Amino acid sequence: MITIDKDYTHHIHILGDATENNLKLHVKIKTWVFDPPYNINYNYSKLVDDNLPQIEYYDYLRKCSKNMINNSCESANMFHINTPENCTRTLNIFEETGWKLKQIISWVYSSNKGMSNSKCTNAHRSIFWFVKGEPETYMDAKIQPYKNPNHPRVEKYIQEGKRGTHLYSWWNIQLRKGNSKDHSGWYNSLPSELVENIILLTTKKSEIVGDLNAGGCTTYSNAKRLLRNSVSIDIDPKSKEIFDKLRSQTTLLKEMIL
């Protein structure tokens, strides 16, 4: 298993297909960040068909699920991020391949798109937290400020040195847009805060985080910053280019510091 020495971590990017039969990595993943195409006819690139017939899309998710669980530690986590409809309709696919649903988290954000005169505006996605075995969690690793600091019980907690409470099962995190400061140039990328939450709640330093649809390499960037190791996989060469660019920037920064 990959380990780290002090502040040095290992990261690899594999240019390949997430649905490859019997994908075998040389390491075991503790936590997967799985943010697949949502099958909503989004124009990614010629390498990705985001308008598959439903049966083909489900088969794609099934193959990804098998590859993740087969390359996981005995006790591991997987976070499936998708539209609420897709997460709900495909729950059985992930359970059939060996994952067990631990919790459903709602990721909410502001949106000016998709407004309708007949229904509420869609402004959230679902995060289905699956586990294999019984992995440890570290809920104190990411906390939020107390909402009512003047409540007597909360005042007592603060006096005892506690800085906040555990995260709720809904995360209010704004979308990462093209004009965001840390946008890598990918079609659409997960917000860093969302990936940070996943990593901190489910891994310790030196453990390995995996991303089967690496895209703009948000998982890699956060794993590196949080002293975790990472394995990134994507079929698009542009993802590998972003990974190499981010790594070169990190190397340059180290040389400037030294």
Steps between C-alpha positions, in 0.01 A plus 500: 500500500614853423611697807627851549820627655444819697328745263563304181209326334466281192256572219440328169271567206392211279377584153240228456139385498317487834295206371799287402425136580682378812683827559787421735692768686819432691357669809177483699283810528359617833251754359364546149361829368264391221355787296403339167332665202133554588369385161331833434642554151779731618765567237820380666709375209488244222630244749193520725143423398278673755178394335504122530190281493400436861606134497846594370542774760409259778747247360768771504432572869499127580842448343640804682355376829660158458838651418488722805400233750753253357779755545399614849635423844314242708326795664443787258272786397349610171311824439272496196420858395220536248153640443248389765311304234807309383616423852160367601439294187844337508528425871445127440786491247754602762350275767504202263871551438578493873468854631279579799321835525614691810342842456337732249641853494346791311734745330312829465601815315357814339396475138361726229459215253216261437223728621148385422144628528379157607751378759769615741846579368748214529779620726641191664665168430510183700806343655444132583763390753570129461729280705674166468556332834512734799737789426588750769365852475648821635206732554703741715740559211256743335265702715270797451442797736223469756176654373386611846812585704292667774312184590608388851605153385694643205664760725624212713644324197681818398641541852629144477694600189273355232500711182188371330279205419496222242388570144133461419380257236459794262799692372444856380789538257483719192574358156850532364462722195732603221588826674579328831849573626608135506326386181731270302339546162302175506142487371350493848685421820395421852557777757816451704307531827277207409794273421680622812201396713505150353874457549515633855197306625617164371880486476815558699830637376679259266184311402400485135217686331378387158312676222367293212393809300787733587408782260657823624689313775323661796543180699873495433541868596324453832666168579839662443412798719365277778798260490311205357615288208285479189422300189326686217350329194345662194454413134559856378863606432406853606460372856856364494623834367334683790650249745851548358459879506387500863789274599753719321363808679541321834858403415583856395356637824714258705812608312419867563454431872822303523 
